[in-house]
Structures are given as structure tokens and as C-alpha cells.
Amino acid sequence: MEIEKLSLQPAYRVLSEALRQRIVRGDAPEASALPTEGELAISFGVHRSTVREGLRQLEQDGLVKRVGKKLIVTIPSHQSLAHTAQQALRMHQVTYRDVWEVASTLEPMCAQLAAERISEAELAALQANLDLTEKLVLDGQLPVNQTIEFQSLVAEATHNQALLLARAPVSMLMRAGYATIAPALPQSGSRLLDAHKHVLAALQRHDAQDAVAWTRKHLADHKRGLEYAGLNMDLPIPDHT
């Protein structure tokens, strides 16, 4: 009879997972303080060193933070989650084509929902972004950061947290493509600016169909730019971009 060895998780991981589940369920709401290390050691029947290691895991995951001697429950920011996810995607050797294909679905979806839900304050933020983009283009500078910001502002106007979390790491990886195109095709700045102007105009009219159409045109232009710049779309996105 063959008997497989038991696979037992370390006690600190069991403790960390138990606390994680309570936080996710809302038993320990945001901004509330966790019990002390001593109290947790008694509750779980483990050594304080085990508690300390389990809490360190939660800190690394952004679920708790230290404020003085207390550990406070926090919600991980979109930025921290996106950074972790995009690093994982790079490790899986995602290619420029992989990212472009996903963006070609997510970005038009953002444009459609934003056209239906965008506020006046969000329209003003997009206009400010375009004003700065236009100034940079006229000065001969490359508006890579402003491009990513414009798309993120459109996404935020969807007021859809699931969509925001899904697209954030993809957006970070798309930046690599823009950074490649910009120096190789100086005229790309003016083309990008024109597309964004049309997207904003459609959003101001709450015209979802036109906002989606111009977003798709922009993404198609992005792909042509990568190919014209001589980039192999099937190459993995390097970690230094």
C-alpha cells in the first residue's frame, strides 16, 4: 500500500489565512485594530513568534499596517495590487501582443461605461490632461505619462471597481509599448493627441458609440506604431521598461 506524505502548512500560514478570511468577510473592518500579538497567541494557541510571522505576511499583502504599536486593517490600493499583478505577468513572459489584445477589450469597455457615467469633475480632469499633453507635443516632448493618465482617468469614470482592478496592471504594461513608439515615431504624439481629443468630445456628449470607436482607432494605431517601430509583437515585455 502506497501512502503519500501529509502536506502540513506552517502554523504562521494557517494563522495568517484565518485572519485574512476575517478581514475579507468584514469581521475586522478597515481602520480597526487587530488584537495584540499576545492576545492572538493565546487565541490561536501558538507562540508569539508564530503570530509575528503570520502578521508579517498580512503586512506584505497590504491588509494591515503598523500605526505605533497597533496593527490597523487596511484595503490594498489599486496601485499596489496593479504593481504586484504586472510583475507576475512579466514573470509569465506576457508579450506585447498579449497585452494589446487584452487592452483592445478593456479600454473600449471603459470608454463605453465612462460615456454613460462620467461626471463634470472627471471631464474637467480629462481636459486638464489634454491641455498638458498638447503643450508637451507642441514643445516636441513625448507625452507617455499623460497618455497612461488619460486612459486611467477614463477608466476611473466608469466607477466600476472590478474593471479598474482588472485593467490597472495591463495599463502599466501598455506603457512599455508607448515608451517604445514615442522616440521611434515623433509624430505619434500628435496622432495620439487627436485621438484623445475625439474621445473626450464623445464623453462630453455622453456618446458611448463614438467614444468606443475612437478608442478602438487609437488602439489600432498603437499596434501599427509598434510594428512600424520594428518591434516584434510576440516578444515578452522586458522588466526594465
C-alpha positions in Angstrom: 0.0 0.0 0.0 1.4 3.4 -1.1 0.9 6.2 1.4 1.5 9.8 0.4 3.2 12.1 2.9 1.0 14.6 4.6 1.4 18.1 3.5 1.0 20.3 6.5 1.1 24.1 6.3 3.3 26.0 8.8 1.3 27.4 11.7 2.0 31.0 10.7 0.4 30.5 7.4 -2.7 28.9 9.0 -2.9 31.9 11.3 -2.4 34.4 8.5 -5.1 32.8 6.4 -7.5 32.7 9.3 -7.0 36.4 9.9 -7.2 37.1 6.1 -10.6 35.5 5.9 -11.9 37.5 8.8 -10.7 40.7 7.2 -12.2 39.9 3.8 -15.5 38.9 5.4 -15.6 42.3 7.2 -15.3 40.8 10.7 -12.3 43.2 11.1 -13.4 46.3 9.2 -11.0 48.8 7.6 -9.2 51.1 10.1 -10.0 48.7 13.0 -7.1 47.5 15.2 -6.2 43.8 15.4 -5.7 42.2 18.8 -2.2 42.4 20.2 0.4 39.7 19.4 -0.1 38.3 22.9 -3.8 38.2 22.6 -3.6 36.4 19.2 -1.1 33.9 20.6 -3.5 33.0 23.4 -6.5 32.8 21.0 -4.7 30.6 18.4 -2.7 28.6 21.0 0.6 29.4 19.3 3.9 31.1 20.2 4.2 34.9 19.7 6.9 34.3 17.1 4.3 32.4 15.0 1.9 35.3 15.4 4.6 37.7 14.4 5.4 35.8 11.2 1.7 35.5 10.3 1.2 39.2 10.8 4.2 40.0 8.7 2.6 38.1 5.8 -0.5 40.2 6.1 1.6 43.4 6.1 3.4 42.3 2.9 0.0 41.7 1.3 -1.2 45.2 2.3 -4.0 44.0 4.5 -2.6 45.6 7.7 -0.2 48.4 8.6 1.6 49.4 11.7 0.5 52.6 13.4 2.6 53.0 16.6 2.3 49.7 18.4 -1.0 48.8 16.7 -1.8 46.8 13.6 -4.6 48.5 11.6 -6.7 46.8 8.9 -6.2 48.4 5.5 -7.5 47.9 2.0 -4.7 47.5 -0.6 -4.6 50.3 -3.0 -5.2 49.8 -6.7 -1.6 50.9 -7.4 0.0 48.3 -5.1 -2.3 45.5 -6.4 -1.5 46.5 -10.0 2.2 46.6 -9.4 2.2 43.1 -8.0 0.0 41.8 -10.8 2.1 43.3 -13.6 5.3 41.9 -12.1 3.6 38.5 -12.1 2.6 39.0 -15.7 6.1 39.8 -16.7 7.3 36.7 -15.0 4.9 34.7 -17.1 6.5 36.2 -20.2 3.5 38.1 -21.5 4.1 39.6 -24.9 3.3 43.0 -26.4 0.6 41.2 -28.4 -0.9 39.6 -25.3 -1.3 43.0 -23.6 -2.6 44.7 -26.7 -5.3 42.1 -27.2 -6.5 42.5 -23.6 -6.4 46.3 -23.8 -8.4 46.1 -27.0 -11.2 44.7 -25.0 -10.9 46.5 -21.7 -10.2 50.1 -23.0 -13.3 50.3 -25.3 -15.4 48.9 -22.4 -14.0 51.7 -20.2 -14.9 54.3 -22.9 -18.5 52.9 -23.1 -19.2 52.9 -19.4 -17.4 56.3 -18.9 -19.7 57.9 -21.5 -22.7 56.8 -19.5 -21.4 57.7 -16.0 -18.7 60.4 -16.3 -19.1 63.5 -14.0 -18.3 67.1 -14.8 -15.3 67.0 -12.4 -14.0 63.9 -14.3 -14.5 65.7 -17.6 -12.5 68.6 -16.3 -9.7 66.3 -15.2 -9.5 64.9 -18.7 -9.5 68.3 -20.2 -6.6 69.3 -18.0 -4.7 66.2 -19.1 -5.3 67.1 -22.7 -4.1 70.7 -22.2 -0.8 69.4 -20.8 -0.5 66.8 -23.5 -1.0 69.4 -26.2 1.7 71.6 -24.6 4.2 68.8 -24.4 3.5 67.8 -28.1 4.0 71.4 -29.2 7.2 71.6 -27.3 8.4 68.4 -29.0 8.3 66.3 -25.9 6.9 62.8 -25.6 3.6 62.6 -23.6 3.9 59.0 -22.5 2.9 59.6 -18.9 0.0 61.8 -19.9 -1.2 59.1 -22.3 -1.4 56.5 -19.5 -3.0 59.1 -17.2 -5.7 59.9 -19.7 -6.7 56.3 -20.1 -6.7 55.8 -16.3 -8.9 58.9 -15.9 -11.4 57.4 -18.4 -11.3 54.1 -16.5 -12.0 55.8 -13.2 -15.0 57.5 -14.7 -16.6 54.0 -15.1 -17.0 53.8 -11.3 -16.5 50.0 -11.7 -14.0 48.7 -9.1 -13.7 45.3 -10.8 -12.8 46.9 -14.1 -10.3 49.2 -12.5 -8.5 46.4 -10.8 -8.6 44.3 -14.0 -7.1 46.9 -16.3 -4.5 48.5 -14.0 -1.7 46.0 -14.5 -2.4 45.9 -18.2 -2.2 49.7 -18.4 1.2 49.6 -16.6 2.4 47.1 -19.3 1.0 49.1 -22.1 3.3 51.9 -21.1 6.2 49.8 -22.4 4.7 50.0 -25.8 4.1 53.7 -25.7 7.7 54.2 -24.5 8.9 52.2 -27.5 6.8 54.0 -30.1 7.4 57.6 -28.9 11.1 58.0 -29.7 10.9 56.0 -32.9 7.9 57.9 -34.2 7.9 61.5 -33.1 4.7 62.2 -35.0 2.9 59.7 -32.7 2.3 62.4 -30.1 0.1 64.5 -32.4 -1.8 61.4 -33.6 -2.4 60.3 -30.0 -3.5 63.8 -29.0 -6.0 64.0 -31.9 -7.5 60.6 -30.8 -7.8 61.7 -27.2 -9.5 64.9 -28.2 -12.1 62.9 -30.1 -12.6 60.6 -27.2 -13.1 63.5 -24.8 -15.5 65.2 -27.1 -17.6 62.0 -27.3 -17.5 61.7 -23.5 -18.7 65.3 -23.2 -21.7 64.4 -25.4 -22.1 61.1 -23.5 -21.8 59.4 -26.9 -20.7 55.9 -26.0 -20.6 54.7 -29.6 -18.2 57.4 -30.7 -16.1 57.1 -27.6 -15.7 53.4 -28.2 -15.0 53.9 -31.9 -12.2 56.4 -31.3 -10.7 54.3 -28.5 -10.5 51.3 -30.9 -9.0 53.5 -33.6 -6.4 54.7 -31.1 -5.5 51.1 -30.1 -5.3 50.0 -33.8 -2.9 53.0 -34.4 -0.9 51.9 -31.3 -0.4 48.4 -32.8 0.6 49.9 -36.2 3.1 52.1 -34.4 4.7 49.2 -32.6 5.1 47.3 -35.9 6.4 50.4 -37.8 8.9 50.9 -35.0 10.2 47.4 -35.8 9.1 45.8 -32.5 8.3 42.1 -32.6 4.8 41.9 -31.1 5.5 38.4 -29.9 8.4 39.3 -27.7 8.0 39.2 -23.9 7.8 42.7 -22.3 11.1 43.2 -20.6 11.3 44.1 -16.9 13.4 47.3 -17.4 10.7 49.2 -19.3 
